[in-house]
Every structure is written in structure tokens, then in C-alpha cells.
Amino acid sequence: MNSLVLKCTTLLLLLLPGSDVTDIASQSTPSAPASPPLADVCSIDNNAFQAGEKIVYKLYYNWNFVWLAAGEVTFKVHDLPDEYRVTVRGRTYPSYEWFYKVTDNYESYLDKETLLPKIHIKDIHEGGYQKYDRTTFYQDEQRIVSYRGKTRDDTKPKYMDVDPCMHDLISIIYFARNLDYKRLRKNDEIPIKIVMDQEMHPLKIRYLGAEKDVKIKGSGRYNTLRFSPQLITGELFKEGDEMKIYVSDDQNRIPLMIESPVTVGSVKAVLKSYNGLRYPMEAKIE
């Protein structure tokens, strides 16, 4: 059950370590003809978020037809002179820790001009499992250096050549929020490339269309846009599994709810609270 809490949320766009990649879109209705590129994949203007934004998600795990409130994940955006520092903190609730205690800390430093990552740090404690990884991106040189180990004191470096304009698990969320969604047609696919756990993953996100008046448990009703990201088949997901992400249909474009099956049961991440948004939450209708 590696990384259950973070997988429930940073599933916001893609997913986790596994072996073979399964293309969801190829198993369903063929996509519409490719539209022009939605953005320069190497640089995008930030028109969706601002420093001071804080979004909290409540995580649920379905086990034997019972939904358990497992924990929370908090995303915060901090301001630096040339970068946004984004922190992600995942915690299980004390009532869930008898089953599986999680303390996950992630952070990314994003270039303000491009929203590409400069540094990504992962420091996770899950049950008896620990992992630390600090990856530095040299975007102009198309390479990375990843120091990885059980703790930050016993890391070993790995040097990798990578494709141009690589993202990490956090940066792609904030990059994608700034795409031109008005140009998307149903079943259009958005290609993304990420570095995760010292490997490159080319993935896709399929646009499923708008859905109005969606109830978000504990938060209200919203007009939404729906997406289905490609999953990485392996420990957590079975081949053919499909996830749905509901995003606010307004200028903020924040994920509101994520629903996904896992190998045993299913998980759901639901918006709990938000503050410091760049725009009023106009997607909320009650």
C-alpha cells in the first residue's frame, strides 16, 4: 500500500510507481483529431494561481463497502524572488493510523517564467517504509541529478539525461491549470512528461467534457470539467483501471474531486477547504 495518501491526491493528475504503462484512451472511444498545441510545453504564463494559495483535500478509502476517512493532503504556494515553492503535506488521521500511518512531505521549486521545476524533494514515512529523494533539474542542459536513499543522510546520486522541458509530480498540476481549456474538445488528449522515482514517464490526460451541478461532499455543488489521466499499471492499479478528476470550471481550475479504483477497493480525494485563490470561486453554485 505504498504511498496511499499521496496517491489519492497527487493523483490529481497522474500516478505512481509501477511497471508497465497502460494507455486508457486506447481502450475506449477513439479520440477526436488532434487539436493545435494547447501551450508551449516549455513555458507557460501563470494566470491561474498565486502565492498564498492553500488547498486542503480529505481522503477516503473504500474497504468492504465502507468509506473510511483516511487523512488529508494540503497544498500551499509560497513566494520566492524567482520561484514558487509548492509544498504538499500528507497525513493520516489518528483514527486511521492503527491501519497505516503516513507522514509525507513533498516540495517543488518552480521557475516563475516557465513553471518548470528546478528542484523536487520527496521525504515520505509510510508505515515502516521511508524514502528520501532530492532531484535537481538542469532544464537547459536536459539532465537531472537525483540523490535518493532511505533518509537524507544516506543518499546516493544518480545522473540522468532527460527530454526537454521535464516536469515532476507537483509542477505538472500547476502547469496544467494554466492550459487554454476553451480550446479543448471532448476526448482530446493532453501529453505530459514527468520524472518520477528516477524514471521518465510520458503520459496523457483525456478531456471528458463539462459536467454541471456536481455535488462535492462537504463542500457544495460546482460546475466542473472532467478529465481521465492515464494510470501506471503496477502495485496500486490494475490494467484498464480508469480515474476521473473533476476540476472547477472557472479561472482557478482547481481539482475538486478525484475518484479512482485501486487493486483492493477504491479511493477518493475531496476538496475540504481553500483560501488565497487568485480569483473568486465562480464554479461554486451553492
N, C-alpha and C positions, 0 to 999 in steps of 0.2 A: 504494500500500500504506500509505496514511495511517493512523497510529496502530495498527499491528498488535498490539503488545504490550499496550497498554491495552485495546484492543477485546477481546482474548482473555479479560480478566478482568473489567473493569467491564461486560462482557457479563454479568457476574454478574446483572444484571437487565434490561438494555435495550440500546439500541445507538446506532449512530453516525451521523455526518452523512450525509445522503443527500437525495433529492428527494421522492419520494412515499412515503407510509406504507402498508404492506400489513398488513391485519388477518389474522393467521394463523388465528385461531379461526373466521372466516367461511368459510374454505376447508375446514373439517373438520367433524367431528360437531357438531351444534348443541349449544350449552351448556345445562346444566340451568337451570331457572328461577332467577332472581337471588335470592340469599340476602340476609338483612339485612346492612347495612353491617358490615364486619369491625372497623372502628375509626373514631373521629373523624379525618377526613383532615387536620384542622388541628392535632391534638395527640395524642400517644400516650405512655404511660408506658414507660420503658425497663426492661424485665425480662430482656433477652437478653444484653447486653454490658456491659463495664466498662472504665474507664480502665486502661491497661496491656496490653490485648489486642493480640496481634500474630499475624497470619496471613500465611503465605507460599504463593504458588502457583507451580508450574512450568508453563511454557507450551510447547506443542508445535505445530508446523506440519507438516501432511501435504502433501508435494510429490512427485509421481510415485511414489506408494505407499510413500514413505519418511517416517517420523516424525522430524522434526528437533527437538531440544531448543533452543528459540529464546531463552528468557530466563526471568526471574522477576518477579513483582509482589508487593510487600509492603504490607500494610495495617496501620497502627498507630493506636491510640486514645490520645490524650493528654488529661490532665485540666486544665481551667481553672476558675476560680470559677463561671462561669455557662454555660460551653460545653464541648462535647467538640471537640477539634481532631483531625480524622482526616486522616492523611497517606497517600498512595498513591505508591509509588515503583516505576516500571517500568524494567527494564534488560535489554538483550540480553546473552547470553553472548559472551565474546571470540571463540569459535569461530564465532559467527553474524554477527559484525559485518562480515565481508567482504561479506556479502549485504545487510544492512540494520541499521545501528546505531541504537539507540533509547535515549534518556535522557529519561524522562517523570516529571514531578513534579506531583502534584495535592494539594490540601488543601481541606478544608471545615471551617468552624466551625459547629457545630450547637447550637442552643438546647437546654439540658438539659430544659426544661419541655415542649417540643413536638417536638424532633428535627427541626425545620425549619432550613434553612440560613440563616445570616446573611451569610457570605462564602464564595465559592468561587474558588479560584485554580488556573489551569492554566498550566504552564510546560513546553512539550514541545520536544524536539530529536529529529528522526527523519530520518536520512539528511541531506539538505541542507535539510530543512524545519524552520522554527521558528515557534512561536506562543505568545504570552502573553495571558492573559485573566484579569482580576480582576473578579468580579461581586459587588456588594453587594446584598443582598435587604432591601427595606423591606416586610416582610410585612404590617404593619398598614395600610400605605398602598397595597398592591397595585402596587408598582412596583419596578424594579431599575435599577441603573446598572452598565454593563459597560465597562471600559477594556480595549481589545483592540488588539494590534499584533504585529509580528514579535518584538519584545523589550519588556521592561517600560519601556524608555526612550523608546519611540516610539508609545505607545498613544494612541488617540482614544476619547472617551466615546460611548456610545450609551445613551439613556434610553428605557425601555420600561414601558408599563403591562402588568401581567400579571394572571392569575387569582389568586384567593385561594389561600394555602397551597401555594406552588410549591416543588418540590424541585430539587436538582441531581443529577448523575450519581452522586455518592457518598452523599449523605444518604438517597436512596431505598433504598439497600441496608440501612442500619441501621434505617430506619423499618420496612421490610418484615419484618425479623427479629422485630419485636415484634407483628406481627399475631396474631390468635387463630386459629391454624391448625386447631384442633379443630373449628371451625365450617365448614371448607371441605369442599365436596363435589366429586367428580370433575367436571372441565370448568367449574367455577366460574371466573369471570374477575375479576381484581383491577384496577380502573382506577388509573392513576397519571398524574401530570402533572409534567413536568420542564422546566427551562430549560437549553438546551444550545446553545452556539455562537450565542448571541443570538437564539434562536428558542424558542417554546413547542411542546412535543410532548405531546399526550395519547396515552398508550399503554395496553396491557393485558398482564397476565400470566395465563396459563391454568394452572390446577392439574391435573396429570395423575394424581395419586394416589400412594399409598405404594408403595415397592419395597424389599423386604428383601434383605439379604446382597449388596450391590453392592460389587464389587472396585474400589478406588481405587488405581491404580498407585503403588507405592512407599510406600503409607500403611496399607493393610489393607482390611478389609471392614466395611461400615457398613449400618445400616438408614437408609433415605433417604425423602425426599419429592421428587417430581419436578414441575418447572414448565417451561413453554414461554413465553418472552416474545415479544411482538410485535417484529418487526425493522423497521428503517427501510431501505427499498429504495434502492439507490444504488450508490456506488462499490464497496462491500465485499460487499453481499448482493444476491442475485437475488430477484425476486418469487417467493413460495412457499417460500423457504428457512425452515427451522424449527430452532430451537435447543432443547437440553434442558439443564436445570440440575438437579443433584442436591444437595439440602440435608440436613444432618444432622437426623435425626428425634429430636431431644432439645430441651432448653430453650435451647441455644446457637443453633440454627438457622443454622449457618454453611454457606456454599456449599462443597461438596466437589469437584465436577467440573462443568465446562461443556463441552459438545460443540456445535460449530456448523460448518456449511458456510460457505465464502466463495466469491467469484467464481472463484477458482482454488484447488482443494484444500479443506482443512478445518483447523480449529484446535481445540485442546483446552487447557483450563486445569485443572490437577490440584492438589489440596491437597498441599503438601510438608511443612509443619510449622505448629504452632500453640502458643502459650503465653499465659498470662494470661487464659484463658477464665473466664467468670463461674461456670460450672458444670462438673462432671466431664463428659467426653465419653462419655456413656452410649450414643450411637448406634453406637460402635465395638464390633464383636463379636469381632474378632481382630486 
